[in-house]
Amino acid sequence: MRRAFLSLLLAGVASQTMAREAVDASPPSALSVTIYRDPYRAPDQQLNRNWPRGFAMISETRQVTLPPGESTIRFDGVAEGMVAVSAIVTGLPGGTIEKNRNADLLSPGALVDGSLGNRVTITRTNPGTGTETSEDAIVRTRGDGGLVLQTANGFEAVRCSGLAENVTFDRAPAGLSAKPVYSIDTRTDAGGTYTITLTYLSWGFDWQANYVATLTEGSSAHDLGMHLTSWLTLVNDNGQSFPDAELMAVAGKLKVVSNYQSLADPPDAKPLQLLCYPLGSTAEGTPEDYPEPPPYPMAPPPPPPPPPVAMEAIMVTGARAARAPAMVARQEDLADLKLYRVPEPVTVAAKGQKQIAFLDREGVKGRLLYTSECGPWAGSDGESRAASILLSTVNDDEHGLGVALPTGGLTVFEGSPRGDQLVGRHTLRDYASGQDVEIGIGQSTQVFASCTMVGMEELGNERIKARMLAVLTNALPTPVTVRLTVGSAGEGQFSGLRNVRVKDGARIVEVTVPGNGTRDLDWTYSD
């Protein structure tokens, strides 16, 4: 009796499973794409468009009509880099019973494999007359070692007759789709139409910032004005586009403990290998110099991938005096991170790159600093060396900024009567609001510094006392500020130098050198 009851119960479960109806969710009516930077890319490392290692959180709003009982919902066209274990579906009355990711895409190889033992139609074209003849055939091999069909005349390998041949399939095998598919099993007692949201992480995205600073023509090194613009450059390496999406980018270093690349497991489009034995005995095998046959058209062919998009940018309109971007991303707080939200829906194109402006500031205030170093172990041979140039400002409202500045490349131009001239390029690290911003933009050809150890006295126990002399020269017609690093913080004592302070782990002093003049600094160092 128990055995009969158990058999009846298992039969009921099996019948429910077999009766589960497949339902296709509608195309997305709303899309949201939030892109996170590659957490392992260094600030000075350029974004790799061909191998982006960041990820995105994608949210799709769809509609689905469910029958009463259990059913399978298919989400067609999800990102091929989808991390299926991260997927969440909300809005279903009965929740989720099981999740599945379709790993096979419709392709010539998958089409042949799924049609093994089934009938197809082979059409041959006579090259002399152009006459086409068709007949039924049965697929007898998989697609990874040649395609063998059985016809009324026996067995034959496709493309080995010397005639133009075309194989037509009546239908695509079950489970194959031209686009990546994600499915879930659910249950609802009443059935009905529901608005649901699918949210998941996807591999194959990245972004970085790119800055352009144009120095105001005629401004001095002490009172520098500039126009600063910045663009978010975003990359989507997936084969799917996300039209009219709400686009966001998150700045800051996100802690990642999972390998999203390995979890993504993109779907596989199997190729079809068509091979023929050479004329003669098949026992002899294929000679090494046997030429590879040309590709053979299978029907129906998989849809071609979208053409790569070289660049899709929001255009800047107007003259130079009014060159505000047409659309600027808004900055928001996301815990300790910064989020940049594009105010209008945009299309994130497949295999594409896009630029969105997120900063456009006129009248940013700053100054140029010239830096060098001098100490007992810092090139104290008396040789004159070119000073390095720093573009310095403060990231606050008073200096015309006061916003987070994410990592990116900076290009500096200076206005002139003949147009903007390139001054230098540098990499900008992440700067929070309120921080000092100092960016190296190259070596000076007008400001130099020499460092000489005039004398040294050994004090014992590996201690020394050294007299140092630094000579600063300025060939520019206007005064400049030179920052001289004289030692490390917490090490040694200095006498004869005024206004020594600690910055970024070093002891520095800043002095003004007059135009077309020199300035000597003389001090004693002891440790």
N, C-alpha and C positions, 0 to 999 in steps of 0.2 A: 504493500500500500504506500509506504514511504517512497519507494523507488518510483512508483507511478506518479506520485505527487511531484517529486523532484523533476521527473522528465517533463511533466506538464508545465512546471514553472520555467524550466530552461527553454522549452518550446515557445512559451509566451514572451520571454525576453528576446529570443532570437527573432520572433516575428515582429516585435517592436523595432528591433535594430534594422531588419530588412525593409520595414515599411517607412523608415525615416526618409522624408522627402527633402531633396536638395532645392534650396531657394537662393537666387542671386540677389544680393543687395544692390540697390540702385547706385549709379555713379555718385561720387561725393558732391553734395550740394554746398559744402563749406570745407575749406582746407586751412590748416595752420601748420607752418613749418618753423621750428625753432632750432637754429644751428649753433652747435657748440664747437669751439676750436679744438684742434688736435692737442690734447693735454701734454704730449711729449715733445712738441715742436718748440725749439729754443727761440728766444726773442729775435736773434739774428738769423734765424733759418727761414728761408722763403717758403711760402705756401707752394706745395707740389700739386699742380692741377691734375697731373696724370696719376697720382696716387694719394688722394686726400685721406687722412687718417682721423679726421674728426667724425662727429656723428650728429644726427638731428632727431628731435622729437616731433613726430608727425601725428596730427589729429585730423581724422576724417569724419564728417557728419553725413550719414546715409539714411535711406528709408528702406524698410523691408516689410513684406507682407507674409506672415507666417500662418500655416494651417494649424488646426488644433493638434496637440500631441507633440512628438519629437520631430525635429527637422534639422537640417544642416544648412547654415548660412555661408555662402561663398562671397568673399570680398575680392573682386577681380581688380588687378592693376595696382596692388600695393608695391612699395619700393622693393627692388631686387635685393638690396642690402638689409632688409628687414630682420631685426632680432626678434624672432617669434616668441621667445620666452618672456619678452617684456610687454607683449601685447595685452591690452585691457579693453574689453567691450562693455559699455554702459548703456542703459536704456532698455534692456531686455527684461520682461516681467519674470521669466524663469531662470535668469542667470545663464552661466556657461557650464556645460557638462564636460566637453572635451574640445581641445584645440588641435588644429592640424595645419601644416605648411606644405603646399604642393611644391615638390622639388623638381618636377619635370615640366619643361616648357615644350610647346609645340615646335618641332624641328624635324628635318628629314629623317634623322636617325630614330628619334622617338616615334615618328609616324610609322616607320617600318616595323619597329619592335612591337608597337601596339597592334599591328595588323597581322602578326604572325598567324598563319593558318586561315586567314580570311581572304575573300575575293577582292581583286582589284582589276582595273582595265589597263592593258598595255596597248599603246598606239605607236605604230611604226610608219615612217615616211620614206617612200621610195625616192632616192636622190635624183633618179633619172626622170621620173614622171611627176613627182610631187604628190602622188596619190597616198592617202592615209588609209591604213587598215587597222582595225581594232579587234581585240579578242579578250575574253575573260582569262584570268590567271589567278593562281593562289600563291601567296607569299610563303616561302618555305625556309627562309633563313632570317637571322637578325641583321641589323644594319651595320654591324661593326666588322664584318669580314666579307663584304660583297653581297649583292642582292640576287638571290636565286628564286625564280618563279617556276611554277608548274603550269603548263598549258596543255592543250589537247595533243600537242606534238611531243610532250615530254618535259624534261627539266632544262632550263637554260639560264645563263647569267645575264643580267641586264647590262646593256652597253657593250656586249661582246660580239654582236652580230655585224657590226660595221654600219648599221642603219641608225638614223635618228630615231630615238625611242623616248616615249613619255609615259609615265605610270600615273594613273589617276585613281585616287582613293575616294570612295563614295562618302565617307564620313571620317571625322577625326576620332581616334580612340577615346574612350571615357577617361577622364582624369587629366587630359592634356589641354593646356590653354596657351594662347599666344602671349599672355601676360602673366606675371607672378600672381598666385592666388593664395589667400589665407582663408581658412574656414573654421567654423566653430559649430558644435552641436548644442542645441538648446531645446527647451520644452516649454510650451504654454498650453493651458487647458482650453482657453477660449479662442486662441488665434487672433489675428487682427494685424493692422498696419502700425508700425512703430518707427520712431526716429531714434537711431542709435549712433553712438560715437565709438570709433575704433582709434585707439591711441597706442603708438609703438615707437621704439627707437630704431634708427636705421644707420647703418655704416655707410661711409663713402661721401661725407660732407666735410667742409672746412671753410674758414673765413679768416681774414686778417684786415687790419686797418692800413691805409696808405694816406700819408699827410703831404701837403704842399704848403710851404711857408714862403711868401713873397715879401721881402724886406721893402719897406717904403723908401722910395727914391729920395735921397737927400737927408735921411735921418742919420744921426751920429751914433757912435759905438756906445755912448753912455745913455742915450735916449733913443732907443730903437723901436720903430713901429713896424708891424707886419700884418699881412692878411693870411689867416690860417684856414685852410679847408682840409677836410678829411673824408675819405670814402671807405665804405665797407666793401671789400671784394669777397664774394661768396662763390663757392664751387659746389656743384652737384655732379658726382661721378656716376650716379645711377642712370639706368636707361629709361626712367619714368619722369615725366614732367608733372609739375603741380601747378595747374593754371589758377589764376585769381586767388592766390593763397595769402593769408595773413602771415607776413614774414617777420621773424625776429632773430636777433643774434645775441648771444650771451658772452660777455667778456669776463675774464678772470680765470684762474687756474682751478679747474674742477677735479676733485679727487676721483679717480677711476680705478676700480679694483677688478674689473671684468675685461676680458679680451673680446670686444664687440666684433672684431673682424672674424674671429673663429666662431662666434655665436651666430653671426649673420647667415652663414651657409647659403650663399645665393643659389637660385635655381639653375639647373643644368639644361642646356640646349645641346642634345647629342648630335654630332655630325654623322653623315652617312658616308661610308667608305665603299666605293665601287671598285672591285678588283677583277681582273681577267687573267686567266692563264695564257701564256704565249702559245702561238700555233705550234703544233707538234705534240709530243707526249707530255701529259700532265705529270708523269713520274719524274721528269727532269726538273720540275720546279720552275720558279721565275728567275731568269737571268738578272744579274745585278744591274746591268745597263738597260733593263727594260724601262722605257719611259713611263712616267706617271701620267695616266690618262687625264684628259681635261674634265672639269667638273660637269656632272650630269644633272640637268634640271628635273627636280621632282615636283609633283603636283599634289596638294597645293603647297607652294613655297611659304616659308615663315615670313611674316611681315618684316620689311627692312627696318633697321634701327633709324631713329631720327638723326638727321645730319648734325654734327657737332656745332655748337654755337661758340664762335670765337670770343665774342664779348657782347654783352647786352647791358647798356648803361643808361641811366637817367640823364637826359641831355641837359646841359647848362645853356640857358638862353640869355640874350642881352649883351650889352657892351661890357668892357672891362670894369667900368665904374659901377655897374649894377649886374654882377655876374652871380647872383644868388641861384643855387640849384633849384630845379623845379620841385623837388621833394626831398625832405630831410628827415632822417629817422629820429625818433624821440627817445631820450634816455630815461630809464626807469630803474628802480632798485629791485633786486631779486636776492633777498637775504644779503650776504656779503658780496654778491656779484652785481654786475651791471647788465641790464637788458636794453637793447636798442630795437624799438618797434617801428616798422615802416608804416606810415599813416594810411596808405592806400593799398588795396590788393595788387599783388604783382605775380608774375609767372616765374616760377623757379624751373628753368628749362632743363631737360635731360641732357647729360654730358655737357653742361653749360656753365658759364661764368657770368656773374652779374655784379654791377657796382651800384651802390646806393649811398648818397651823401648823408653823413650824420653830424657834420660840424662845419659851420661857415661863420667865422668870426673876423670882423674888420677891426683894425685899431688895437691889436694885441700888443702890449708893451713889454719890452725886454731890454737886454743889453748884450754887447759882445765882450767876452772875457778872454784874455790870453793867459795861458798856463804854462808853467815850467816847474822844475824841481831842483833843489840844491841841498846837498848834505855831504857828510864825509864819504858816503858810498853812492852818491848819485851823480856820476859823471863829473867829478870835481877836478877836471884836467885843464880848465880855463878855455876850452873850445866853445866858440859861439854856436848855439843851436837855435833852430827856428822854434818859436813858441806854438803851442797848439791853440786852436780857436774853439771857444765854447759859446754856443747860443744859449743865453740864460734868461729865464723868466720864472714867475711863480704862478702856479695853477690856482688862481683865485680871481674873484670878481674885480678886484682893484687893477689887475693886470689884463683884464678882458677875457679871462677863461673861467675857472671855477667849475669845470666838468671833468669827469673821469676820461683819461686818455689811454685807450688800450694799445697793446703792443702793435707796432707796425713800422714800415719804412717811411723816412722823412726825406723829402727833397727840398732844398732851400734855393730860392732864386732871389736875385736883387734887381730891382727895376732900374732901367737906364733909358736915355733918349732913344736908343736903338732896340728897345725891347728888353724882356727879362733875360738875365744872364745867370747861368748855373753857378752857384757858390759851393755846394757840397751835398753829399748824401750820407744818411746815417740811419741807424735802427733805434727806434724809440721803444723803451720798455714800458710796462704798465705804470701809469702815474695816477694816484688818487687826487681828489680835490684837496687843495691846500699844500701840496708838496712843491719843493723847488724842482724845476725842470731845467736840466743842463745837458746840452746835446753837443757832442763834438762834431765839427763840420770841416775839419782838415787842418793843415799846417799853414802858418802865416809866412808870407814872403817879405813882411815889413817889420815885424817885431821879433827880436832875438834876445836870448839870455845866455850868459856864460857863468860858470860856477867854478870857483877856485878855492882850494884849501890852502890858505896862506901859511898856516903852521899847525903842528900837532904836537901834543905833549902826552906821554903815557903816564897814567896815574897809578898803575898797578892793578892786579886782579882783573886784567883785560879791560880796564876802564881807560878812556881817553878824554882829552880836552882839545878841541879843534877850533881854529879861527877860520871862518868862512867869509867869502866875498862873492856876491852876485852882482853882475853888471847887466842892466836891462837897457836895451836900445829900441827906439821907436822911430821908424822912418816915415810914418804917416804925418800929415800936417795937423792932425787933431790929437788931443790926449787920449790915452788908452789905459785900461785897468789891467794889471798883470797879477795873477794869483800864483804865488810861489809856494810850493810844498817843501817844507824844511825838515820833516821827520814824521814818524808815526805817533799816534796818540798814546800817551802814557809812557813814552820812552824819551829819556834825555831831558836836559834842562837848557834853556836858551837865555842868553843875556845880550842886550843890545838891540833887540827887535821889539817893536811895539805892535799892539793889537794882534798878537798871535792867537788863533782860535782853532778849535777842532771841528772838522767837517768830514763826514764819511770815513772815519777812522784815520784821518791824517791831520797833522798840524800845518796850518796854512797862514799866510799873511797876504793881504791885498794892498797894492800900492798903485798910485797913478804915475804914469810916465808921460812927460810933456811931449807935445808934437815936435817931431824932428829933434828929439832930445834923448838924454840918457839919465839913468838913476842908479846909484850904487847902494847896495845894502851890505852892511858889515856887522857880523854878530859872532858870538862864541857859543859853541855847543859842547856840552859835557854829558857823559852818561854815568 
